Amino acid sequence: MTYKAINFKEKFSKFTEHWSPRVIAEMNDYQFKLAKVEGEFVWHDHPDTDEVFIVIEGELEIEFRDGIVNLESGEMFVIPKGVEHKPHAKTECKIMLVEPKGVVNTGEAGGELTAANDVWV
C-alpha cells in the first residue's frame, strides 16, 4: 500500500468546471467529493440521504424554503435527507461534499447542472 496524503489544493488544480463534483476518496460506501461552485444551483433534495457541505475556500450560501445558512471557509453544514435546498456562491467557492456513493448532485430535479457521477480526480 502507498501512503500519501490527499492534497486539496493539488486536486482543485486539476479541474475548472463549476457544479461538477470530483471524487477524491471513498470510505465504506461514502465518497468525499471536491467541487468548485459559483452562481446559482437548482432547488433539489436527496430523499434517501443526508448531505454534508464543507467550505474549503470562499463563501457559500445554502437557501432553504424557510431560511438560509451562510458558510465561510472552515465551516460545514449537514443537510438532512429530504430537505429541499439551493446552494449558491457570489464568487467561486471551493467545497467538499460527503455523501453515499451514487448520489446525483441535482437529486431528482435533473437539468443542465446534473454532473456525471463517480468522476475521480
C-alpha positions as CSV (number, residue, x, y, z in Angstrom):
1,M,0.0,0.0,0.0
2,T,1.1,3.5,-0.8
3,Y,0.8,6.1,2.0
4,K,0.2,9.5,0.5
5,A,-1.9,12.4,1.8
6,I,-4.6,13.8,-0.4
7,N,-3.8,17.4,-1.1
8,F,-6.9,19.6,-1.7
9,K,-5.0,22.3,-3.5
10,E,-3.5,19.9,-5.9
11,K,-6.8,18.2,-6.6
12,F,-8.6,21.5,-7.1
13,S,-6.0,22.5,-9.7
14,K,-7.0,19.5,-11.9
15,F,-10.4,20.8,-12.9
16,T,-12.1,24.1,-13.7
17,E,-15.8,23.2,-14.1
18,H,-18.3,24.6,-11.7
19,W,-21.0,22.4,-10.0
20,S,-19.3,19.2,-11.2
21,P,-18.1,17.2,-8.1
22,R,-14.9,15.1,-8.3
23,V,-14.3,12.1,-6.1
24,I,-11.1,12.2,-4.1
25,A,-11.6,9.3,-1.7
26,E,-14.0,6.6,-0.5
27,M,-14.8,5.4,3.0
28,N,-17.1,2.4,3.3
29,D,-20.0,3.4,1.0
30,Y,-19.3,7.1,1.2
31,Q,-17.5,9.4,-1.2
32,F,-15.5,12.6,-0.5
33,K,-16.0,15.0,-3.4
34,L,-14.4,18.3,-4.2
35,A,-16.3,20.9,-6.2
36,K,-15.9,24.4,-7.4
37,V,-19.2,26.4,-7.3
38,E,-20.2,29.8,-8.5
39,G,-23.6,31.4,-9.2
40,E,-26.9,29.7,-8.6
41,F,-27.6,26.0,-8.4
42,V,-31.1,24.3,-8.6
43,W,-33.7,23.6,-6.0
44,H,-33.3,19.9,-5.1
45,D,-33.3,17.4,-2.3
46,H,-31.9,13.9,-1.6
47,P,-34.8,11.9,-0.3
48,D,-32.6,9.0,0.9
49,T,-29.5,10.6,2.4
50,D,-28.1,13.5,4.4
51,E,-25.5,15.7,2.6
52,V,-22.5,17.4,4.1
53,F,-21.1,20.7,2.7
54,I,-17.6,21.7,3.9
55,V,-16.3,25.0,2.7
56,I,-12.6,24.8,2.0
57,E,-12.2,28.3,0.4
58,G,-14.7,31.1,-0.1
59,E,-18.3,31.6,0.9
60,L,-21.4,29.5,0.2
61,E,-25.0,30.3,0.9
62,I,-27.5,27.5,1.1
63,E,-31.1,28.5,0.8
64,F,-34.0,26.5,2.2
65,R,-37.7,27.1,1.8
66,D,-37.8,28.5,5.3
67,G,-34.3,30.1,5.8
68,I,-30.7,30.4,4.8
69,V,-27.3,29.3,6.2
70,N,-24.1,31.2,5.3
71,L,-20.9,29.2,5.4
72,E,-17.4,30.6,5.3
73,S,-14.0,28.8,4.9
74,G,-13.5,26.3,7.6
75,E,-17.3,25.8,8.2
76,M,-19.6,22.9,7.4
77,F,-23.3,22.1,7.4
78,V,-25.3,18.9,7.3
79,I,-28.5,19.0,5.3
80,P,-30.9,16.3,6.5
81,K,-32.3,13.9,3.9
82,G,-35.4,15.1,2.1
83,V,-34.8,18.8,2.9
84,E,-35.1,20.9,-0.3
85,H,-32.1,23.3,-0.7
86,K,-30.4,25.6,-3.2
87,P,-26.7,26.4,-2.8
88,H,-25.2,29.5,-4.4
89,A,-22.0,31.5,-4.3
90,K,-21.4,35.0,-5.4
91,T,-17.8,34.3,-6.3
92,E,-16.0,31.0,-6.8
93,C,-16.1,28.8,-3.7
94,K,-14.3,25.5,-3.2
95,I,-16.2,22.9,-1.2
96,M,-16.1,19.3,-0.1
97,L,-19.2,17.1,-0.2
98,V,-19.5,13.9,1.8
99,E,-22.3,11.6,0.6
100,P,-23.1,8.0,-0.2
101,K,-21.7,6.6,-3.5
102,G,-24.1,7.1,-6.4
103,V,-25.8,10.4,-5.1
104,V,-26.7,12.6,-8.1
105,N,-25.8,16.3,-7.5
106,T,-29.2,17.6,-8.6
107,G,-31.2,14.8,-6.8
108,E,-34.3,14.1,-8.8
109,A,-34.6,17.7,-10.1
110,G,-32.3,16.9,-13.1
111,G,-31.4,19.7,-15.6
112,E,-28.3,21.0,-17.3
113,L,-26.3,21.2,-14.0
114,T,-26.6,17.5,-13.4
115,A,-23.0,16.3,-13.3
116,A,-21.6,12.9,-14.3
117,N,-21.3,10.7,-11.3
118,D,-18.3,8.9,-9.9
119,V,-15.7,11.1,-11.7
120,W,-12.3,10.8,-9.9
121,V,-9.6,13.4,-9.9
